[in-house]
Amino acid sequence: MTTSAAAELLARRSLLALCPWAPSGDLLDPPTGVALAALDGQAQLQLDDAGRALLAWWAKRPDRVLLFDEARPALRRLLRAGVDVARPVCRATLEQLADLGGGAGEAAQIFFEPNAALERAHKIVHKLEGLLAKVEERGGKRVARLECLVLRPFAALEDRGLPIDVAGWQQLIDEEQQKARVAKEELLALAGPHVQRDLFGVPELNLDAEAEVKQLVERVTGRRLDDVARGTLGALDHPIARALLLWRESNKLISTYGDAFLSHVDRRTGRIHATFVPLGASTGRVASREPNLQNLPSDARFHRCLKAPPGRALVTADYATCELRIVAELSKDPVFLRAFDEGQDLHSTVAATMFKAEVSKTKNPELRQRAKAINFGLVYGMGAAALAAQLGVPVDEGERLLQQYFRTFPRIRDALERSVETALSKGYAETVLGRRLFFDPAVLKGPNARGELSRIAKNMPIQGTSADMTKLAMVRVHERLLDETKGTAGLVNTIHDELVVECDEADGERVAKAVKKEMEEAHRTLLHVVPPEVEVHAGPHWMH
């Protein structure tokens, strides 16, 4: 376990497998040491001062590659030891991209002693060549490179953690608990004798039981209901419906963002160190858990609680109408291209073209809303029924609107149909970068392949390209900020096509410009016709 043996191995090789061992499963604890393996040698390195310095010097070089079993948690551990890996490769990521099963399944294993770590490092270095060949067979070389590079900023993001004003957040939850109590009391008062009570006068009513609530609302209002969904209750226009909606709204905030959410605030750092899953969906979109930081409250009061410490700032940057710009790039529709080139409000332009009327956010706004619903519906493969439900119109009206839309914008219709034809003939849908979503062969050969696969064939190239763009932006932003600020600025969250960066308050404007520039360059790497638009805000708290 000498430094000299590891130094000799590091000097001879530009690619090594690395497995850390640690005293605990806590990712905020640095590893005790690392096991290193090449095809023709192996070594163990204790991460004392000399060991950390040696590994840090080697790992930061862009011409050196470290192979990990599961890179993201290992990279987090190494950051705690002062080791930043510039070029990681991940066994679990490659297996997912090669569709070999397992993926991160083995990755949860934590090595507590050197020999187990060394055995694992030896095993994965001998698997690498075969894994790379499998990935290349599936056309995934460029995507694999991106997915491995983005693990570095994800590890840094998780390690840095999202700042939160716990006291302020808890106060909001307390307020919602009070609102829920008041709403429930009002509901019970309105229900009167329709609610049974036990011997102690306690109401026997479960507000989470839909059948029970539906029966109660029907009795109180004297109306038959299909359900007690939000839309149905909103249309009912009755005090008990309003009380129920208020209770549900507050109760949802309490259950999702109350004690369970705040339990993830680390007591040592006062921050949330969530887990991000870069390959969280088949489209390449990211997922987040423990807690889910991609599903934060829309209420601006909570946004103000996600704030930087004194002397620090948060820069929020997101791609404006990212997915619709991808639609414009793929279709080359002249109306869409002109709208983006001239900085027009796309939804107003689409509505004005469709309905032959003057449309803006204030003039004929209902027409703009219809166009907006169809525009975004395209991204998710929305059909006539879903569109009608969203707009609150009959299904035949939804069908008529879709037909009118595609008559007005035939290039978009043709581009979507091309996506379906190409995907069905190749057996996979594909992004601009080359990320592929392979279809189930049984479904592909079935009698209703088009019906079952057309939605994903239309949707995946759009959403997947958006995911690729955001990940590329993360890599560029991370590397630039590391170079320019030496680690004083860095990512603390990402939500779909949005990045959140923490920096020194005095650097807010400079960092905002750098983030905007790198996000624009990531866009231009993938989209060559449609110009980028990145909206950036710098301030004390998250601006969404």
N, C-alpha and C positions, 0 to 999 in steps of 0.2 A: 504493500500500500504506500510505496514511496513516491515522492514527487518526481524523482529522477526517472523512474520507469514510465510514468505517465508522460513526462516531458519528452522522452525518446519517442513514444508512440505519436504524440501530437506533432512532433517535428517531421515524422515520416509520412504522415497521412493528411490529406485534405478533406476526407470524409470519414467520420467515425460515428458509431452508434453510442448513445449515452443513456444510462438509466440512473437516476439519483436514488439514494436511500436516505431515509429521514427518521427522526425519533417519533413522529406522530403523523396523523393524516391531515393535520391543519396546514393548509396551503400558505398561511402567513408565517409558518415556521421555515427557516432555511434548511436545506438538506445538510446532512452530516458529511456526505461524500458522494462521489459519482463513480460509476463503472463505465469504462470506455472499451469499445471493441471495434477492431477492423477485421477484414477477412483473414489476415495473417498474424493477428496479435491482439492482446488485451491487457488492461491494467486497471487498477483501482487508485482513485485519487481522493485523499482526505481533504475536505475543504476548510483547512486552516488558512491563515493569512497568505501563505505562499501558494497553496493550492488554488485559492480563489483568484489570486493575481494571475497565475499561469493560465487557468481556464478562461478567465475574462479576456485576456489578451488574445487568445486563440479564437474564441467564439465570436468576437466582434468583427473579425475580418470577413469581408464580403466574398472572399475566395475560399472560405472554409464552410463545410456543411456538417451539421449535426443531425443525426437520425434519432428520432424518439419513438418510443412505443405509443405514447399519447402525449403529443407535444405541448398542448396548452397548459395543463396543470404542471408539467415538468418545467416549462418556461417560467411559470409563476414562481415556483420554488427557487429557481436559479436567480431570478431577479432579487429575491430576498437575500441572496448571497452576494449580490453585486455583479452577477454575470448576465450580460445581455447577449442573446444569440441572434446574430444578424440573418443567418440563412438556415432556418429549421426545416426538416422534412419529417413527416409524421406517418408512422405505419398505419394507424387507425384511419387517417384521412385517405391514404392511398387505397386501403381495402374498401372503404365506402365507395370511392370513385370507380374502383374496379368491379364493384358489385360482388364481392367475395363473401359477403356476410360478415358477421362478427363486428367489424368496424371498431367502435370504441368499447365493445363488450368486455374485452380483456383489460381495458385501460384503467378501470377503477382499482386495479391491483396496486397496492402501495408496498414498496420494498423497505423493510425495516433493517435489513442486514446486507452487507456487501456482496456475499456470494450469490444470493438470489438475484440481486441487481445485475451482477456480472453475467450470470447465466442467461438472463433475459436480453441483455445487450448483445451477447454473442448470437442469440437466436434471431433477433430482428435484422442484424446486419447481413446475415446469410439469406434473408427473405427479400431484401431490397430489390435485387436485380429482377427477380420474377414478378414482383409487384409492379415495378415500373413498366415491364413489358406488357402486363395485363392492362394497365392504365392506357398505354399507347395504343393497344389493340382497339380500345373503345374510343379512341380519338380524344382522350382527356388530358393530354400533356400540358397544354396551356392552362387549363383550369386547375390541374394539380399544382402547377407552379404558384398560381394565385392563392389557392386554398392553403398551401403551406406557408407562403409569405405572410398571409393575413393573421396567422396564429400568433405572430410576434406582437402586433398591436392589440389583439384580443387579450393576450396574457398581461400586457402592461395595463390595459383598461381595467381588467378585473383586479389586478394588484393595487392599482391606484384607488379604486373605489369611487362610488358616487357620493358626493357630500349631501347631507340632509340635516335640516333643522328638526331634530326629533321632538323637542318641546312644542314647536309650532305645529308640527304634523299631528301630534297627540291632541292638541287643543282642538284642531279641526275634527278629529274623530269624536272627541267628547261632545262637540256641537252637534254632530250628526246623530249621536246616540240620544241626545235630548230631542232632536227633531223627530226621530223614530218613535220615541215614547209619546210625544204629543200627537203624532199622526195616528198611532195605534189607539190612544185614548179616544180621539175623535171618531175613529172608525167604529170602536165598540159602542160609543154613545149613539151613533147613527144606527147601528145594528139593533140596539135595544133588545127586545124579547126574542129576536131571531138567533141569538147566541145563547147556548146552554151554559150554565155555571155549575160548579161542583158544590159540595156541602159548605165550603168556606167562601163561596161567592166568586171564585176565580173563574174567568171565562175559559171555556173549553173550545179553543179555536186555534188551529194551526195555520198561520198565514202563508206558510210555505207549501201547503197542500192545495194544489190547483183546484181539484174537484170540490173540496170543502169551501174554498173561497168563492168559486163560481156559484155554488148553490146559495151561499149567503147573499152575494150581490144580486142574484136573481130575485130572492125573496124580498130584499129591501127595496129594489127598484120596480119590481113587478114586470120585469122584461126577461125574455129568453135570450141567452147569449151563446154564441158558438164557442167562445173561450174567454179568458180574462187576460189576454195579451195586452201590451201597452197600447197598441192602436185601438183595440176594442174599447178599453176603458176610457181612453182619451175622447173617443167619439160619443161615449155615453153621457158626458156632461152632467154628472151627478156628484153630490158631495162625497158619497162613500167611495166612488171611483177615484176621485181626486185624493182622498185620504190614503187609499190603498197605494196609489202611485207614489205619493210622497214617502210612505213607509218603505216601499220597495227601493226607492232611490237611495235613501239614507242607509237602509240595511245592507244594500249592495256595497256601498263605500266602506261600511264598518267591517263586513266579512272579508272583503278583498284587501283593504288597506289599513286595517286596524292592527290588533296585536300580532296576527300572523305575519303581516308585512314587516312591522317594526322589529320582530324577533330576529330579522336578518341583519340588523345594524350591528356591526362588530363593536364590542365594548372597548376594545383597545384603540381602534382608529376612529370610531364614531361615524363610520361610513358603511355603505352597502357594497359588499364584494360579491356580486352575483356571478352565476355561471352562464357563459355564453356558448351556444352550440352553433358553430359556423355553418355546418351542413344540417340545419334544423328542419329543412323542408326539401322536397324533391326538386323545387325550382332553384335551389341554392340560397334561399332566404335564411336568415339567421333566426334562431330561437334563443330564449333566455329563461332561466329558472332560478329559483331560490334567492330572490323572488324574480318574477317576470318584469324586467325593466323596460320591455317593449310594449307593455300594456299599463301605462301609468294613467292616473285620473285626468280627464279632460278639463276638470275644474281648475281655473287659474289660481285659486287659493292654494291648492296643493303645489302648483308649479313654483310659487314663491317660497315654498319650504325646501325645494331642491336648490340650495344656494351655496355659493362658495364661502369659505371662511374669510374673516377680515383680511384685507389686503390682496384678495384673490378675486377672480372673475370667471364667469362661464361664457363661452362662445358657442352659440347654437347656429348651425349651418345646415340647410337642407336644400335638396334639388327641387326646384319649382316644377310642377307638372311633369315629373320625370318620365312616368310611364307613357303619357300622351306624346311626349317628344320622341319616345321610342316608336310609337305607332306612326308618327309622322315620318321618321327616318325609314321605317320598313315599307311604308306605303307610297311615299313621295307625293302625298296628296297636296295639290297646290294651295288650297285654302289653309290647311294646317301649316305648311311651310311658310307661307306669307305671314300668318298670324304670329308665329314664333320669331321670324326674322324681324318683324316690325314691333315686337313687344306688345301685341294686342292681347286683350282678354279673350282667350280661346273660346270659352263657353259662349260668350256674347257673339263672337264672330260666327261660330257654328250655328247658333240659334238664328241669327240674322240671315244667314245663307239658306237655312232650312225653311224658315217661315216667311221669308221675304218681308221682314219688318225691321224697324229700328229696335235694337236690343242692347241693354246695358244692365249693370247691377241695379239701377234705379228705374229704368224704362223697360216695360214688359218683362219684369224679373221672372215671372212664371215660365216664360218661354226659355229664358236662360237656364232655369232650374231643370227643365225637361232635357235640354241639350247636355247639360252637365251630367245628368243621370245616365244618359246614353253613352257619353264619352267615357265615363268611368266604368260603366257596365261592360264596355268592350274589353277592358283590361281583365275582367273576371269572367268573361264568357257568358254574360247575362243574357237570358232569353226573354221572350215577350212577357211571360207570366211574372218573372221576377221584376222586370221593369215596371209592369203595371202595378204590382204590389208596392213598389217604392214610390211611385207617383200617385198612388191612390186612385187609379183609373181602371176601367174594365180591361180584361185581357185582350179583347179585340182592338182596343185603342192602343195598348202597348205594342201589338203586332203592327198596327198601322204606322205608329211612330218609327219603329225599327225599319220598316220598308221605306218610309220617306227618307230616313237618314241615309240608308245605303243607296237610294236613288240619287241623293244629293252628293254623296261622297263615294262614287263607285270604286275609286282606287283603294279605299280602306276595305270595302267589301272584298275586292279581288285579292288584296294582300292577306286577309284573314283566311280566305278560301285556299290560297296558295300554301299557307302554313299547314292547313289540314292535309292537303294532297301530298305535300312533301313529307310530312311526318308519317302519314300512313304508308307511303311507298318505302321510306327508309326504316321505319320501325321505331323512330324516336323523334321527339321535338328537340329543337336546338336553339341556343342563344347566339347572339352576335359573336361572343367570345369563343363559342364552341362547346359550351356546357350541354350535355345531352341527357334527356330524360327518356329512358328506354321503356317501351310499352310491353305489357304482359303479352307474350306470344299467343296465348290462348285467346285473349280478347281480340288481338290483332287479326287472328284468323277466323273469328266468329262472324255470325251473320249481321251483327249490328255494330261492327267496329267503328264506323263513322259516328254513329249516334253516341257511343260510349266514350270515344276518345277525342271528338272534335273540340270540346270545350278546353281540355288541357292542351291540345295542339295549338289552339289560338292563344291561350293564356300564358303558357310557359315561356315562349320566346320573349314576351314583353316583361313579365315579372322577373324572369331569370336574368335578363340583361340588366334590369334595374339592380338586382342583387350583385351581379358582377361589378357593376359600376361603383356601387357603394363600397364594396370590399377593396377594389383598386384604389379608391379615394382614401380609405383607411390606411392602406400601406403607404401611400404617398404622403399623407398628412403626418403619420407617425414618424417617418424617416426625416421629413423636413423639420418638424418641431424638435426632434431629438438633436439634429444637427445645429439648429439655430438657437435653441434655448437650453441645451444641455440637460434636458429632463425637467425643467421648471414648468413646462407646459405639456399637456398630453390628453389623450382621449379619456373620458369618464363614462360615456354611454353612446350607443347607437340605436336608433329606432327606425328600421326600414331604410329610408333614403335620407336620414338625418344623422348628423354627427354632433356630439357635445364634447367640448374641450375645456379643460380647466387651465388657467394661466395666472400669472401675476397681474394684478389690476392695472399696473402701469403699462403692461404689454398687450392689453386687450385689443387695441386697434391694430397693432402690428400682427398679432396672432390671427385676428379675424381676416386680415388681407391674405395671409399665408394659407389659411384653411380654404378660403374661397378660391384662390389660385389653383391649389392642388386638386380640389374637387372639379374645377372646370377642366383641368388637364386630363383627369380621369374620364370625364365625359367625352372629350375630344378623341381620346384613344379608341373609344368604341363607336361613337357616332360622328360621322364626318360631314354631314349635311346640316343637321339641325343644331343651332347654337345652344350652348348651356346657359342656364340661369340658376344661380345659387343665391339664396337669401340668407343673410348673415346678421346675427344680433349679438352684441356683447354687453354684459351687464352683471349684476350681482347674483341673478338666479336664472333658472332655465326658462327660456322663451320659446314656446311651442306655437 
